[in-house]
Amino acid sequence: MKYLYWFVVAPLMILAVLFAISNRGPVELELIPLPGSVTVPVFILALGVLAVGFFSGGFISWINAGKTRSRARVAERKARDEEREIADLKHKLEQAETTKTPSAKPRAMIAADQK
């Protein structure tokens, strides 16, 4: 699995470095509602847009997975409660078995004075 990760990530890293080297030219960034402008290299602008998209997608996925995480927490809590109840019942069973009085020997129904 580690090799597969590096097989995918290494070429992407190389492409990002090549992109940054070949796009060092300045571009003027002007945000419409804000006054003024900023001059930044093209690669910083492009990689910044990619980073914002990546993190916003991760955040949206995390929000959407909230229901699944909630169900998992409820199931885990229920399993812990059931395990606790099973342990309590086993303890009660052991106590009942140890305090059980031995049964008395059966007595004869014949009177002792019969001759």
Summary of the structure (lengths in Angstrom):
residues: 115
radius of gyration: 37.3
end to end distance: 93.2
largest distance: 127.2
contacts: 193
relative contact order: 0.05
helix: 67%
strand: 7%
